[in-house]
Amino acid sequence: MSLRSDNAGPVAPAIMAAMAAANQEAAAPYGDDPYTKSACARVRDLFETPEAAVVPVATGTAANALGLAAMAPPWGVILAHADAHIDTDECGAVPFYTHGARIHRIPGDEGKLTPEAVRAVLAELSPPEVHHMPPAALSLTNLTEAGTRYTPEEVRALAAVAREHGLPVHMDGARFANAVAACGCTPAELSWRAGVDMLTFGATKNGAMAAEALVVFEPALAATLGYRRKRGGHLWSKGWYLGAQLDAYLDDELWLANARNANAMAARLADGLGRLAGVRLVHPVEGNIVFAAISERAADCLAEQGWVFNESRHDEAAVIRLVAGFTTTPAEVDAAITAVSEAVAGTTKG
């Protein structure tokens, strides 16, 4: 199914071409190559931060875990939303790389944290004393796991609470491009200008083969990252293939164009599904992800027809997740709307 996940999409032709071009000659290993140097410089330009450290890695899990390890000691607590990817889908990578830091899960509607909820948890964890793990960092996800977006103002308000307690702020930006496209703001406005100290700038879900950039806006947090990346097995010897991907990702604003298409297709999908009887949109559609509640029988019918999607079930309803990508077309979206319409109508009549 074309809407199964943005992880299931192909590599953008321009990025594949850049990798092929980089494959024509040898280059210095371990990131000391012109492709990586160019990519890192361009990431700094994109974020308007000449002094930021940029650490390319191949996966979002590596970027999140290594970054949070630089923020949180083994005895620290990382605050995050209850559905945060760092806790639910990364196989304990963050506790592993931090050598023991714990993730405190905070509930929140539409996948988002509120300043009040974060402040309440910090009150529970304070004052720090030797018998209990103290708070060490706040981690946000943008886009959220519910497909919603934090605005710069919302990030700023959450970061202010973290600052009150001396905590650095990490952002999992696997779909950061979609969030920027949705907000209509600049990358800087949605990150360091709003109080974010470190960002995983995702590319893989948005057209790369395997490339993410950990962008560190607070210099002190970058001090150990080189060692952590090497010791953790994430320093590629042929790092120029990461650099080539990221360099091409930034060419002609490919990263933003890809995200805009994905967001537009999700909006088209949401509009179509929202008009159907027997379908309920579960969350606001603010990026490239749509959650729709349908009957279990309708979900089974779609699966029998070969449609593949992530889902959860509760009280005889199925919530299916449909994700648009940079290659998603209006025809594919319309086919999905038709399939859901027929499945819902057929099971209702039956």
C-alpha positions as CSV (number, residue, x, y, z in Angstrom):
1,M,0.0,0.0,0.0
2,S,1.4,3.3,-1.0
3,L,0.2,5.0,2.2
4,R,1.6,2.4,4.6
5,S,4.5,4.6,5.8
6,D,6.9,7.3,4.6
7,N,9.6,4.8,5.5
8,A,8.3,2.6,2.7
9,G,8.9,5.2,-0.1
10,P,11.8,5.2,-2.6
11,V,14.9,7.3,-2.5
12,A,14.4,10.7,-4.2
13,P,16.0,10.5,-7.7
14,A,18.2,13.6,-7.0
15,I,19.6,11.9,-3.8
16,M,20.2,8.6,-5.6
17,A,22.0,10.5,-8.4
18,A,24.1,12.3,-5.8
19,M,25.2,9.0,-4.3
20,A,26.0,7.6,-7.7
21,A,28.1,10.6,-8.5
22,A,29.9,10.3,-5.1
23,N,30.6,6.7,-6.0
24,Q,32.8,7.7,-9.0
25,E,35.9,8.3,-7.0
26,A,37.6,7.8,-3.6
27,A,37.2,10.2,-0.7
28,A,38.7,10.7,2.7
29,P,37.1,8.4,5.3
30,Y,35.2,9.1,8.5
31,G,33.5,12.3,7.4
32,D,36.6,14.2,6.4
33,D,35.4,14.5,2.8
34,P,34.1,17.3,0.7
35,Y,30.5,16.0,0.6
36,T,30.1,15.8,4.3
37,K,31.8,19.1,4.9
38,S,29.5,20.8,2.3
39,A,26.4,19.1,3.9
40,C,27.3,20.2,7.4
41,A,28.0,23.8,6.3
42,R,24.7,23.9,4.5
43,V,22.8,22.6,7.5
44,R,24.3,25.4,9.5
45,D,23.3,27.9,6.9
46,L,19.8,26.4,6.8
47,F,19.4,26.8,10.5
48,E,21.2,30.2,10.6
49,T,23.7,28.9,13.2
50,P,27.3,29.2,12.1
51,E,28.6,27.6,15.3
52,A,26.2,24.6,15.5
53,A,27.7,21.1,15.5
54,V,26.3,18.8,12.8
55,V,26.7,15.1,13.2
56,P,25.5,12.9,10.3
57,V,24.3,9.4,11.2
58,A,22.4,6.8,9.2
59,T,19.3,6.4,11.4
60,G,16.9,8.4,13.6
61,T,17.4,6.0,16.4
62,A,21.1,6.6,16.4
63,A,20.6,10.4,16.3
64,N,18.1,10.4,19.1
65,A,19.9,8.0,21.4
66,L,23.4,9.6,20.9
67,G,22.0,13.1,21.3
68,L,20.1,12.3,24.5
69,A,23.2,10.4,25.9
70,A,25.0,13.7,25.6
71,M,22.3,15.4,27.6
72,A,21.3,12.9,30.3
73,P,23.5,11.1,32.8
74,P,22.8,7.4,33.7
75,W,20.9,8.5,36.8
76,G,18.8,11.1,34.9
77,V,15.2,11.2,33.8
78,I,14.2,12.3,30.3
79,L,10.7,13.7,30.0
80,A,8.7,12.9,26.9
81,H,5.2,12.3,25.6
82,A,3.7,8.9,26.4
83,D,3.7,8.0,22.7
84,A,7.2,9.4,21.9
85,H,9.2,7.3,19.5
86,I,12.2,7.3,21.7
87,D,10.3,5.2,24.2
88,T,7.8,3.2,22.2
89,D,9.7,2.2,19.0
90,E,13.5,2.3,19.6
91,C,14.0,-0.9,21.6
92,G,15.5,0.8,24.6
93,A,18.2,2.5,22.6
94,V,18.0,5.7,24.8
95,P,18.5,3.9,28.1
96,F,21.2,1.7,26.5
97,Y,23.2,4.7,25.1
98,T,22.7,6.7,28.2
99,H,23.8,3.7,30.3
100,G,20.6,3.9,32.4
101,A,18.7,7.1,32.1
102,R,14.9,6.6,32.4
103,I,12.2,8.0,30.2
104,H,9.2,9.5,32.0
105,R,6.1,9.2,29.9
106,I,3.7,12.2,30.1
107,P,0.2,11.8,28.6
108,G,-1.1,14.5,26.4
109,D,-3.9,15.0,23.9
110,E,-3.2,14.9,20.1
111,G,0.4,13.6,20.8
112,K,1.5,16.9,22.4
113,L,2.8,18.0,25.8
114,T,1.6,21.1,27.6
115,P,3.6,23.3,29.8
116,E,1.3,22.6,32.7
117,A,1.8,18.8,32.3
118,V,5.5,19.1,32.2
119,R,5.6,21.5,35.1
120,A,3.5,19.1,37.2
121,V,5.9,16.2,36.5
122,L,8.9,18.3,37.4
123,A,7.2,19.3,40.6
124,E,6.9,15.6,41.4
125,L,10.6,15.0,40.7
126,S,11.8,18.0,42.7
127,P,13.7,18.8,44.7
128,P,16.4,16.3,43.5
129,E,17.8,14.1,46.2
130,V,20.2,11.2,46.1
131,H,17.6,8.5,46.5
132,H,15.7,9.3,43.3
133,M,16.6,10.0,39.7
134,P,16.5,13.7,38.9
135,P,15.1,15.3,35.7
136,A,17.8,15.7,33.1
137,A,16.2,16.7,29.7
138,L,13.0,17.3,27.9
139,S,12.4,15.6,24.6
140,L,9.8,16.8,22.1
141,T,8.7,15.2,18.8
142,N,7.7,17.4,15.8
143,L,5.7,16.2,13.9
144,T,4.3,14.3,16.8
145,E,3.4,10.6,16.7
146,A,-0.2,11.7,16.3
147,G,0.7,13.6,13.1
148,T,0.1,17.0,14.8
149,R,2.6,19.8,14.9
150,Y,4.1,22.1,17.6
151,T,4.2,25.7,16.6
152,P,7.2,27.8,17.4
153,E,5.1,29.5,20.2
154,E,4.2,26.1,21.7
155,V,7.9,24.9,21.6
156,R,8.9,28.2,23.2
157,A,6.5,27.7,26.1
158,L,7.6,24.2,26.8
159,A,11.3,25.1,26.5
160,A,10.7,27.9,29.0
161,V,9.4,25.4,31.6
162,A,12.5,23.2,31.0
163,R,14.8,26.3,31.4
164,E,13.1,27.0,34.8
165,H,14.6,23.7,35.9
166,G,17.9,23.9,34.1
167,L,17.0,21.2,31.6
168,P,18.2,21.1,28.0
169,V,15.6,20.5,25.2
170,H,15.9,17.8,22.5
171,M,13.7,17.5,19.5
172,D,13.1,14.3,17.5
173,G,12.6,15.8,14.1
174,A,12.2,12.6,12.0
175,R,9.4,14.6,10.2
176,F,10.8,18.0,11.0
177,A,10.5,19.0,7.3
178,N,6.8,18.3,7.5
179,A,6.4,20.4,10.6
180,V,8.3,23.3,9.0
181,A,6.2,23.1,5.9
182,A,3.0,23.0,7.9
183,C,3.9,25.9,10.1
184,G,5.2,28.1,7.3
185,C,8.1,29.1,9.5
186,T,11.9,28.8,9.2
187,P,13.9,25.9,10.6
188,A,15.5,28.3,13.0
189,E,12.1,29.6,14.3
190,L,11.0,26.0,15.0
191,S,14.2,24.9,16.7
192,W,16.9,27.0,18.5
193,R,15.1,30.3,18.4
194,A,12.2,28.5,20.3
195,G,14.6,27.1,22.8
196,V,15.6,23.7,21.3
197,D,19.2,22.8,22.2
198,M,19.6,19.7,19.9
199,L,17.6,18.4,16.9
200,T,17.4,15.2,15.0
201,F,16.9,16.7,11.4
202,G,15.3,13.8,9.6
203,A,15.9,13.0,5.9
204,T,15.2,9.3,5.5
205,K,11.4,9.5,5.7
206,N,11.5,12.4,3.3
207,G,13.5,11.0,0.4
208,A,17.0,9.9,1.7
209,M,18.2,6.3,1.6
210,A,19.6,6.4,5.2
211,A,20.6,9.8,6.5
212,E,19.8,12.0,9.5
213,A,21.7,15.0,10.9
214,L,22.0,15.6,14.6
215,V,22.2,19.4,14.9
216,V,23.6,20.7,18.2
217,F,22.8,24.3,18.9
218,E,24.3,24.4,22.4
219,P,28.1,24.0,22.0
220,A,28.6,22.4,25.4
221,L,26.4,19.4,24.4
222,A,28.5,18.6,21.4
223,A,31.7,17.9,23.4
224,T,31.3,14.2,23.7
225,L,29.3,13.4,20.6
226,G,32.3,12.4,18.4
227,Y,33.4,9.8,20.9
228,R,29.8,8.6,21.4
229,R,29.2,8.2,17.7
230,K,32.5,6.2,17.3
231,R,32.1,4.1,20.4
232,G,28.5,3.3,19.5
233,G,29.4,2.1,16.0
234,H,27.8,4.9,14.1
235,L,30.8,6.6,12.6
236,W,30.8,5.4,8.9
237,S,34.2,4.9,7.4
238,K,32.7,5.8,4.0
239,G,30.9,8.7,5.5
240,W,30.7,10.6,2.2
241,Y,27.6,8.6,1.2
242,L,25.8,10.2,4.2
243,G,27.2,13.6,3.2
244,A,26.2,13.2,-0.4
245,Q,22.6,12.4,0.6
246,L,22.3,15.4,3.0
247,D,23.9,17.7,0.4
248,A,21.4,16.7,-2.3
249,Y,18.5,16.8,0.3
250,L,19.2,20.6,0.7
251,D,19.6,21.3,-3.0
252,D,16.9,23.6,-4.4
253,E,15.0,23.1,-1.2
254,L,14.2,19.4,-2.1
255,W,13.6,18.7,1.6
256,L,10.9,21.3,1.8
257,A,9.3,20.5,-1.6
258,N,9.1,16.8,-0.6
259,A,7.5,17.6,2.7
260,R,5.0,20.0,1.1
261,N,3.8,17.3,-1.3
262,A,3.4,14.8,1.5
263,N,1.4,17.2,3.6
264,A,-0.8,18.2,0.7
265,M,-1.6,14.6,-0.1
266,A,-2.4,13.9,3.5
267,A,-4.7,16.9,3.5
268,R,-6.5,15.6,0.4
269,L,-6.8,12.2,2.0
270,A,-8.3,13.7,5.2
271,D,-10.7,15.8,3.3
272,G,-12.0,12.7,1.4
273,L,-12.2,10.4,4.4
274,G,-13.8,13.1,6.5
275,R,-16.7,13.2,4.1
276,L,-17.5,9.5,4.5
277,A,-20.2,8.1,6.7
278,G,-18.6,5.5,9.0
279,V,-15.2,7.2,9.1
280,R,-14.0,9.5,11.9
281,L,-10.7,11.4,11.8
282,V,-9.0,10.7,15.1
283,H,-6.5,13.6,15.2
284,P,-6.2,17.0,13.4
285,V,-4.2,16.4,10.2
286,E,-1.4,18.9,10.4
287,G,1.3,17.1,8.5
288,N,1.5,14.0,6.4
289,I,-0.2,11.4,8.7
290,V,-3.9,10.6,8.9
291,F,-5.5,8.5,11.6
292,A,-9.0,7.3,10.8
293,A,-11.4,5.2,12.9
294,I,-13.5,2.7,11.0
295,S,-15.2,-0.6,12.0
296,E,-13.1,-3.7,12.6
297,R,-15.0,-5.4,9.7
298,A,-14.1,-2.6,7.4
299,A,-10.4,-2.8,8.4
300,D,-10.5,-6.5,7.8
301,C,-12.0,-6.0,4.4
302,L,-9.3,-3.5,3.4
303,A,-6.6,-6.0,4.6
304,E,-8.2,-8.8,2.5
305,Q,-7.9,-6.6,-0.5
306,G,-4.2,-6.2,0.0
307,W,-4.1,-2.8,1.8
308,V,-1.4,-2.7,4.4
309,F,-1.5,-0.2,7.3
310,N,-0.6,0.2,11.0
311,E,-3.7,-0.1,13.2
312,S,-4.9,-0.4,16.7
313,R,-8.2,-1.8,17.8
314,H,-10.5,-1.0,20.7
315,D,-14.2,-1.4,21.4
316,E,-14.9,-2.9,18.0
317,A,-13.3,0.0,16.1
318,A,-10.0,0.0,14.2
319,V,-7.9,3.1,14.0
320,I,-5.8,2.9,10.8
321,R,-2.8,5.1,10.2
322,L,-2.2,6.3,6.6
323,V,1.0,8.2,5.8
324,A,1.7,10.2,2.7
325,G,5.2,10.6,1.3
326,F,7.0,12.7,-1.2
327,T,6.0,10.4,-4.1
328,T,2.3,10.1,-3.1
329,T,0.0,11.2,-6.0
330,P,-3.6,12.4,-6.0
331,A,-4.5,9.2,-7.9
332,E,-3.1,7.1,-5.1
333,V,-4.9,9.1,-2.5
334,D,-8.2,8.9,-4.4
335,A,-7.8,5.2,-4.7
336,A,-7.4,4.9,-1.0
337,I,-10.5,7.0,-0.3
338,T,-12.5,4.9,-2.7
339,A,-11.3,1.7,-1.1
340,V,-12.2,2.9,2.4
341,S,-15.6,4.1,1.2
342,E,-16.4,0.7,-0.4
343,A,-15.1,-1.2,2.6
344,V,-17.2,0.9,5.1
345,A,-20.3,0.8,2.9
346,G,-20.0,-2.9,2.2
347,T,-19.6,-3.9,5.8
348,T,-22.4,-1.5,6.9
349,K,-24.8,-3.2,4.4
350,G,-23.7,-6.6,5.5
